[in-house]
Amino acid sequence: MKSNPPGSSPDACKAVGQAPQQKTQAKPTKAARQKVLVTGGGGYLGFSLGSHLAKTGTSVILLDRRRPQWELSPETKFIQADVRDEEALYRAFEGVDCVFHVASYGMSGAEKLQKEQIESINVGGTKLVIDVCVRRRVPRLIYTSTVNVAFGGKPIEQGDEDSVPYFPLDEHIDHYSRTKAIADQLTLMANGTPLPGGGTLRTCVLRPPGIYGPEEQRHLPRVAGHIKKRLFMFRFGDRKARMNWVHVHNLVQAHMLASEALTAAKGYVASGQAYYINDGESVNLFEWMAPLGTHAGQLLMHSIATVIGTPGPEPRPMALGEDCPWSLAPSFPAAAVMERLHLALRPICSLPPLLTRSEVRSVAVTHTFQIAKARAQLGYAPDKFRFADAVELYVQSTTWRPRGSTARTLLRLLLGLLLFLGLLALALHFLGLQPLHAAVERL
């Protein structure tokens, strides 16, 4: 049975073009029903956005390669298509008033290493979306970008849209960030394009950080997996590094406000603009994820205690990010080796990298952004959410107990540690760091 749509909220903001009802003696005249299309509508953000729009009376089309795992509302239509399919886009965009281009590829994990796929979807797909918007006379286009268009490993504290430039394209270490930056620029450059028969294409981009919320399928499960593997049971990089996150409800609100801000009624204030969008606060990842680490730590330490026969009460679980004497921090060179190993073995078997270099940087280096521009121009006002609530929902819906026997769990833990030590030693060897290499060998 399919679950309820994620991120639903009774206080969702009004959709684009929804006219307020007025009591008059004459028969009320209904405003033309708005029709919007969401690429990537089968994913978490795209589906959440479509669900909120549909609840306000907007006609919604969700377009994606995969069907959503959640139940569609009667006001929502799903089209199974690829953003690289020009004919499918042309058919789907007929009569559309606004396109939310959410679709992308290569955000995390092994996906980040599939260069051709990332390039064709993030850049090629965006070019087609823009082209078809013009041909179909779609007047508004909102692109879901990322903070990674500006962040590439160098610290950024409370950056804004004017002071922080694009990170140089040739210096990006991952294809996702590079291609998202290209698509971001393509969308902004398309602003002001004349439409056939009159009118103008108005565009803007939103740059969110990582997303969280009920039933989120990517960030929280991946971090939870790292915690289960003990990768985040120690700190690495800058111990005080801070970053932003955004709840799906707030990001949906920003998209809807951006669409309104591309209309004449709002003076086209968002036309050609970029906006950083987050919850309005910065956090330390290890502290923020502490509720998740507590659940994982309790289960794991209890399993180990059972295997070795520790008497008495359960041992205190190690806190997320606590210094650990028997663990080595995942490092940038180790992540580089994991990436190379994945690529080398891909023709034979699938060995997803535990961490990628860009993921190490995002955890270890401060990168925070202001939302003052979105507040002032869009009227963006993020609601307050507790990450612990999202963790609790995730834990309730996920089997966190170790599979199989506790002895097998401990064996896997030890084998994983040995594999990681080997990868780290290999990385240090490649870099010619012989003293540190010897220290790792002694371990």
Steps between C-alpha positions, in 0.01 A plus 500: 500500500635840404558756771369851527684773309816621680536845646127568499393793717166671551658845497661474158519831322269584213586378153576721206204685361239376749247782527343578838126434517285809537136508600298709254140506393597417145607149408870466586742464213763234540857590417669286238637187662877500498686206350852419617749226420765361733795313351640245741145471634554141606763601754459625853516875438317492167214292634473710816483817291239353268289380793493844662410668171222251430342568841459866406307423183785515251510246219827311546702281265783293648759386248765244587669182380363313800154503651467653846482258789221708653136511399403760240215740576213539250630847406839359403601335175816294462693472174778244483766663287864606496606865497734404216201398284419811299177366347366390838577841648330678212181299550506542878560879496186581301296768676734515801524831687807420711773234500686398815817331377593279796641197315872428539742211532819419688433658837659236723665160522603305191281725284755780547753308292283441191628791296315443171164443667542806721602718207214391274228546764617807690630699202337341196165462673503861620577628150201306367271623778592861421459447125159335536384770743569755226336297222193429715485862621534410868545836675663383827784259580644431847816290520594308815874552526732436797737684733776295336505738204689734736658254744797294388691431820601849607333641815199726451337671798160663453554543129243678287402512136707812426820436694560133415572424133465167323774258594728460194360223282837341431575475874194298599595150612158348432293502184173572681610839637664599172198413286255659743703821477478489121124439511461779758670745262308376196171561680592853603629585152167384353315766699347759271485271194217617269223244451344429158190712451588735787592479862824432683652204681572591863740279693659474843701243695481375859813368670419270792739290713411146610129426546339320793145426605250214538567212259810663350674228300855617433689707757372356828521132393852552362623669817328226703686241295832674570419505870421128494841443339658716774625755245354792694583376848797735497562851381722594212594826336413819687337392827291820497397486134146623439252465217134563415211261445145558381176328593297388199204715609716813496649416162155439354390837637797667330416344163140614516599852602759515222236411245277780626796740489537437125155645428394854412301516822830483690685728262711212364725555802662155469569530128861398435577459870665230710407426862662297776232308687541331839342482846666825605752346737840331480585174675791271568428172324620277784296688759195525275507128421541404866146359531572264212836400646339420833265244345773338293756505780272333750421214266856449384664517842237266643580249224873517570445467874288192441768334288788562738290420804530833680328458838269750663300776332534601139815704431453867429465549122768713344361840408491604138826674419676392818872432468551126468833332581451204267363683195682699236330805354389476137736728316504676167764268351314193626182625335695554178617138511144381561387689190779352286432154631132532416577614145760226448267223619182631339531278189526196729286578805331784682702627798347834605748736667439543871574870465591724209741792510223757467312340791810520718537868413136577571532355850846634583485859370268781612264624229200705610278740307263786581134500397447876536440547128232229491335651806496850349405423139295181527349542845666173600446424869629153595316313771688341789549124497687257725729255325444261790137467387608393151743251657226355719274448199785342307587262783136398540469419129838324466637177638801612700569167664805324357412221259615151585690407812688747718820306428451559129443871567828527688683307228370738235607793712854367533525412131379848409762655725776289343381593151501866591851479647618338181345770285650772716843338485470478121404867479794607713733285294382668178562838655848401616424563867732230631509595872123498530485189286728323746281608789193356329685176433587469868129517581 
